[in-house]
Amino acid sequence: MFTPNEFQVQLFAEIFGSTKGKSKITQDLMGVLGCSRASLYRKRTGSTPLTADELVKLANHFSLSIDALRTNTEENAQVVVCTTMPPIKQYSDIDFYLENTRKNLELAIQQPEAQLYFTAKELPLYRYVDQPTLSAFRYYLWVMENLRRHQRFDPSEIPSELIQKGAELTKLSQGIKTTEFWTASAFDNLLGQISYTEASGRISKRILAQLKEELLNVVDTLERNILNEKSNAGAPYQMVLCHYLTLSDGALIEIGPNYSEVLFSYGSINYMKSTNPNLVNAFKHGLRYHKLEGQTLGSLDRDIVETFTEPIRAKINAL
């Protein structure tokens, strides 16, 4: 049987095997885990179990896919491990974020039976990062959140390669069968961010007009996808409109009949990814509940779709 202790030994073997200079790695590990050399030895040998927080710290620091090390998920199902994204502090971190998100989608799209389930408590990132001013605003907010300083929003100051990668991410997302679980308030947080930034004098009237135009484009595309029951690229699409969502912002990607990944947010930016059966099945259970409680919309529900989209358009025009 594959035990948690054996997993720990394998994890540290991977860390030491992928990096040169064992003395430096030991010092790094002691710093990351905040422990003594003797305590680190006990963790390396598996006699002292790692906590979930320590696993997250190791994944972040050494850029490890911890899930990939778990060779027997059924017998080891009680060991909850995740791959995490590093915190976003500068534009290079956003580049890393976009690249990893793209890789997740590329892995799924290669499988003909793959499907994406997304809980849209907020407007899904891939639905608007093809809009240049909106994507620039999102990247601006991420960096400003960490710098803690007031700086005017100027789309021209955002690296152009990030704008291009955002557009590519949106295009890629249209190639996979998707079911999105929405609430009527999904646009509200982004609208509030734009409204506050404009009121604080950090958005010009000209740029505000561009943001409003692009937001209306996003609503038009969403409405078209719902009524056609297809993405812009022709992949099957379905929206489930819910009164509320008990699940956090997150996604479930079914890559094949025996392989699924769940991604769920923590903090305000990052997400965790896991193939752990307990997490995957819990997320599936929540999605099934919301599909029963919500209303699945399609080509015959034009009046309900308009009831959903028209208030959003009114909020955008009121900015």
C-alpha positions as CSV (number, residue, x, y, z in Angstrom):
1,M,0.0,0.0,0.0
2,F,1.2,3.6,-0.8
3,T,1.2,5.4,2.5
4,P,1.4,9.1,3.3
5,N,4.9,8.6,4.8
6,E,6.1,7.0,1.5
7,F,4.6,9.9,-0.4
8,Q,6.6,12.3,1.8
9,V,9.9,10.5,1.2
10,Q,9.1,10.5,-2.6
11,L,8.3,14.2,-2.5
12,F,11.6,15.2,-0.8
13,A,13.5,12.9,-3.2
14,E,12.0,14.8,-6.1
15,I,13.0,18.1,-4.6
16,F,16.6,17.0,-4.0
17,G,16.8,15.2,-7.3
18,S,15.7,18.1,-9.4
19,T,18.0,20.8,-7.9
20,K,21.7,20.9,-7.6
21,G,23.5,21.7,-4.3
22,K,22.1,19.7,-1.4
23,S,23.4,22.0,1.2
24,K,21.6,25.0,-0.4
25,I,18.4,23.0,-0.8
26,T,18.5,22.0,2.9
27,Q,18.8,25.7,3.9
28,D,16.0,26.6,1.5
29,L,13.7,23.9,2.9
30,M,14.4,25.0,6.5
31,G,13.5,28.5,5.5
32,V,10.4,27.6,3.6
33,L,9.1,25.2,6.3
34,G,10.3,27.4,9.2
35,C,11.9,24.4,10.9
36,S,15.3,23.2,12.3
37,R,17.6,20.8,10.5
38,A,16.5,18.0,12.9
39,S,12.8,18.7,12.2
40,L,13.5,18.7,8.5
41,Y,15.2,15.3,8.8
42,R,12.1,13.9,10.4
43,K,9.9,15.3,7.7
44,R,12.2,14.0,5.0
45,T,12.1,10.5,6.5
46,G,8.3,10.6,6.9
47,S,8.3,10.3,10.7
48,T,6.7,13.7,11.0
49,P,3.8,14.3,8.6
50,L,3.7,17.4,6.5
51,T,0.7,19.7,7.0
52,A,-1.4,20.9,4.1
53,D,0.0,24.4,4.5
54,E,3.6,23.0,4.3
55,L,2.7,21.1,1.1
56,V,1.3,24.3,-0.4
57,K,4.6,26.2,0.6
58,L,6.7,23.5,-1.0
59,A,4.6,23.5,-4.2
60,N,4.9,27.2,-4.5
61,H,8.7,27.5,-3.8
62,F,9.9,24.6,-5.9
63,S,7.2,24.9,-8.7
64,L,6.3,21.2,-8.2
65,S,3.2,19.4,-9.4
66,I,2.7,17.4,-6.2
67,D,-0.3,15.6,-7.7
68,A,2.0,14.1,-10.4
69,L,3.9,12.2,-7.7
70,R,0.8,10.4,-6.5
71,T,0.9,7.2,-8.4
72,N,-1.9,5.4,-6.5
73,T,-4.7,7.8,-5.9
74,E,-7.3,5.2,-4.7
75,E,-5.2,3.8,-1.9
76,N,-3.8,7.2,-1.0
77,A,-7.0,9.1,-1.3
78,Q,-6.8,10.6,2.2
79,V,-3.6,12.5,1.3
80,V,-5.0,15.8,-0.1
81,V,-2.3,17.5,-2.1
82,C,-2.5,20.2,-4.7
83,T,-0.5,22.2,-7.2
84,T,-0.7,25.9,-6.5
85,M,0.0,29.0,-8.4
86,P,2.6,31.5,-7.0
87,P,1.2,34.9,-5.8
88,I,0.9,37.6,-8.5
89,K,3.1,40.6,-7.6
90,Q,4.3,41.8,-11.0
91,Y,3.5,41.4,-14.7
92,S,5.9,38.4,-15.1
93,D,3.7,36.5,-12.6
94,I,0.7,37.2,-14.7
95,D,2.5,35.7,-17.7
96,F,3.2,32.6,-15.7
97,Y,-0.5,32.4,-14.6
98,L,-1.7,32.7,-18.2
99,E,0.7,30.1,-19.4
100,N,-0.3,27.6,-16.8
101,T,-4.0,28.2,-17.4
102,R,-3.4,27.7,-21.1
103,K,-1.7,24.4,-20.5
104,N,-4.6,23.1,-18.4
105,L,-7.0,23.8,-21.3
106,E,-4.6,22.4,-24.0
107,L,-4.4,19.1,-22.0
108,A,-8.1,18.8,-22.0
109,I,-8.8,19.9,-25.6
110,Q,-6.6,17.1,-26.9
111,Q,-9.2,14.6,-25.6
112,P,-12.4,14.4,-27.7
113,E,-14.6,13.6,-24.6
114,A,-13.2,16.4,-22.5
115,Q,-15.6,18.8,-20.7
116,L,-15.2,22.0,-18.7
117,Y,-17.6,22.9,-15.8
118,F,-17.1,26.4,-14.4
119,T,-18.8,28.1,-11.5
120,A,-19.2,31.7,-12.4
121,K,-19.7,33.6,-9.1
122,E,-17.8,36.3,-11.0
123,L,-17.3,36.9,-14.7
124,P,-14.9,34.1,-15.9
125,L,-11.5,35.4,-16.8
126,Y,-11.5,33.6,-20.2
127,R,-14.7,35.3,-21.2
128,Y,-13.2,38.8,-21.3
129,V,-9.4,38.7,-21.7
130,D,-9.8,38.8,-25.5
131,Q,-11.0,42.4,-25.0
132,P,-7.8,44.5,-24.9
133,T,-8.9,47.2,-22.5
134,L,-10.7,44.9,-20.1
135,S,-7.8,42.5,-20.0
136,A,-5.4,45.3,-19.4
137,F,-7.7,46.5,-16.5
138,R,-7.7,43.1,-14.9
139,Y,-3.9,42.8,-15.1
140,Y,-3.6,46.4,-13.7
141,L,-5.8,45.5,-10.7
142,W,-3.8,42.4,-9.9
143,V,-0.5,44.3,-9.8
144,M,-2.0,47.3,-7.9
145,E,-3.5,45.0,-5.3
146,N,0.0,43.9,-4.3
147,L,1.8,47.2,-4.7
148,R,-0.7,49.0,-2.5
149,R,-0.3,52.3,-4.3
150,H,-2.6,54.5,-6.3
151,Q,-1.7,54.7,-10.0
152,R,-3.8,55.8,-12.9
153,F,-4.9,53.0,-15.3
154,D,-3.2,53.4,-18.6
155,P,-3.8,50.3,-20.9
156,S,-0.7,51.3,-23.0
157,E,1.5,50.5,-20.0
158,I,0.4,46.9,-19.8
159,P,2.9,44.5,-21.6
160,S,1.4,43.8,-25.1
161,E,2.4,40.1,-24.8
162,L,-0.1,39.7,-21.9
163,I,-2.9,41.2,-24.0
164,Q,-2.1,38.7,-26.8
165,K,-1.9,35.8,-24.5
166,G,-5.3,36.7,-23.0
167,A,-6.8,36.7,-26.5
168,E,-5.3,33.3,-27.2
169,L,-6.7,32.0,-23.9
170,T,-10.2,33.1,-24.8
171,K,-9.9,31.5,-28.2
172,L,-8.6,28.3,-26.7
173,S,-11.5,28.1,-24.2
174,Q,-14.0,28.1,-27.0
175,G,-12.7,24.8,-28.3
176,I,-13.9,22.6,-25.4
177,K,-17.4,21.5,-24.4
178,T,-18.4,23.8,-21.6
179,T,-21.2,24.1,-18.9
180,E,-21.1,27.3,-16.9
181,F,-23.0,27.8,-13.7
182,W,-24.0,31.5,-13.4
183,T,-25.7,33.8,-10.9
184,A,-27.3,37.1,-11.9
185,S,-24.7,39.1,-10.0
186,A,-21.6,37.6,-11.8
187,F,-20.8,40.9,-13.5
188,D,-21.2,43.0,-10.3
189,N,-17.7,42.7,-8.8
190,L,-16.0,43.8,-12.1
191,L,-18.4,46.6,-12.6
192,G,-17.8,47.7,-9.0
193,Q,-14.0,47.7,-9.6
194,I,-14.4,49.8,-12.7
195,S,-16.8,52.2,-10.9
196,Y,-14.6,52.7,-7.9
197,T,-11.4,53.2,-9.9
198,E,-13.2,55.8,-12.1
199,A,-14.6,57.6,-9.1
200,S,-11.2,57.8,-7.5
201,G,-9.9,59.6,-10.6
202,R,-7.7,56.8,-12.0
203,I,-9.7,56.1,-15.2
204,S,-10.2,58.7,-17.9
205,K,-13.6,59.2,-19.6
206,R,-12.2,57.9,-22.8
207,I,-10.9,54.7,-21.3
208,L,-14.2,54.2,-19.3
209,A,-16.1,54.4,-22.6
210,Q,-13.8,51.7,-24.1
211,L,-14.4,49.5,-21.0
212,K,-18.2,49.9,-21.4
213,E,-18.1,49.0,-25.1
214,E,-16.0,45.9,-24.4
215,L,-18.2,44.8,-21.5
216,L,-21.3,45.1,-23.8
217,N,-19.4,42.9,-26.4
218,V,-18.9,40.3,-23.6
219,V,-22.6,40.3,-22.8
220,D,-23.5,40.0,-26.5
221,T,-21.2,37.0,-26.9
222,L,-22.5,35.3,-23.8
223,E,-26.1,35.8,-25.0
224,R,-25.2,34.4,-28.4
225,N,-23.5,31.3,-26.9
226,I,-26.6,30.6,-24.7
227,L,-29.1,30.9,-27.5
228,N,-27.0,29.0,-30.0
229,E,-25.9,26.4,-27.4
230,K,-22.5,26.7,-28.9
231,S,-19.3,28.6,-28.4
232,N,-17.9,30.9,-31.0
233,A,-15.8,28.0,-32.3
234,G,-18.8,25.7,-32.4
235,A,-18.1,23.6,-29.3
236,P,-21.2,22.6,-27.3
237,Y,-22.1,25.2,-24.6
238,Q,-24.7,25.3,-21.9
239,M,-25.5,27.8,-19.2
240,V,-27.2,26.9,-15.9
241,L,-28.6,30.0,-14.2
242,C,-28.7,29.7,-10.4
243,H,-30.1,31.8,-7.6
244,Y,-26.9,31.2,-5.7
245,L,-23.8,29.1,-5.7
246,T,-22.5,27.2,-2.7
247,L,-19.2,26.4,-4.5
248,S,-16.4,28.9,-4.7
249,D,-15.2,30.2,-8.1
250,G,-13.6,27.2,-9.6
251,A,-13.7,24.6,-12.4
252,L,-13.8,20.9,-13.0
253,I,-12.1,19.6,-16.1
254,E,-13.0,16.1,-17.2
255,I,-10.1,15.2,-19.4
256,G,-11.0,11.5,-20.0
257,P,-13.2,8.8,-18.5
258,N,-10.7,8.1,-15.7
259,Y,-9.0,11.5,-15.2
260,S,-10.5,14.7,-13.8
261,E,-8.9,17.8,-12.3
262,V,-10.6,20.3,-10.0
263,L,-9.4,23.9,-9.7
264,F,-10.7,26.1,-7.0
265,S,-9.7,29.6,-5.9
266,Y,-8.1,30.6,-2.7
267,G,-7.2,34.2,-1.7
268,S,-8.2,36.7,-4.3
269,I,-6.2,35.6,-7.3
270,N,-4.6,32.2,-7.1
271,Y,-6.1,28.7,-7.5
272,M,-5.3,25.3,-6.3
273,K,-5.4,22.2,-8.6
274,S,-5.9,18.6,-7.5
275,T,-6.8,15.2,-8.9
276,N,-7.6,13.9,-5.4
277,P,-10.7,11.8,-5.7
278,N,-12.2,13.3,-2.6
279,L,-12.0,16.8,-3.9
280,V,-13.1,15.9,-7.4
281,N,-16.1,14.0,-6.2
282,A,-17.1,16.7,-3.8
283,F,-17.0,19.3,-6.6
284,K,-19.0,17.0,-8.9
285,H,-21.6,16.5,-6.1
286,G,-22.0,20.3,-5.8
287,L,-22.4,20.8,-9.5
288,R,-25.1,18.1,-9.7
289,Y,-27.0,19.8,-6.9
290,H,-26.8,23.2,-8.7
291,K,-27.9,21.7,-12.0
292,L,-31.0,20.4,-10.3
293,E,-31.7,23.7,-8.4
294,G,-30.8,26.0,-11.3
295,Q,-32.4,26.5,-14.7
296,T,-30.6,25.3,-17.9
297,L,-31.0,27.8,-20.6
298,G,-31.0,27.2,-24.4
299,S,-32.5,28.3,-27.7
300,L,-36.1,28.1,-26.5
301,D,-35.5,30.4,-23.5
302,R,-35.0,33.8,-25.2
303,D,-37.3,35.6,-22.8
304,I,-35.4,34.3,-19.7
305,V,-32.1,35.0,-21.3
306,E,-33.1,38.6,-21.9
307,T,-34.3,38.9,-18.3
308,F,-30.8,37.9,-17.3
309,T,-28.8,40.0,-19.8
310,E,-30.8,43.3,-20.0
311,P,-30.2,44.3,-16.3
312,I,-26.5,43.7,-16.9
313,R,-26.5,45.9,-19.9
314,A,-28.3,48.6,-17.9
315,K,-25.6,48.4,-15.2
316,I,-22.9,48.7,-17.8
317,N,-24.5,51.7,-19.5
318,A,-24.9,53.4,-16.0
319,L,-21.2,53.4,-15.4
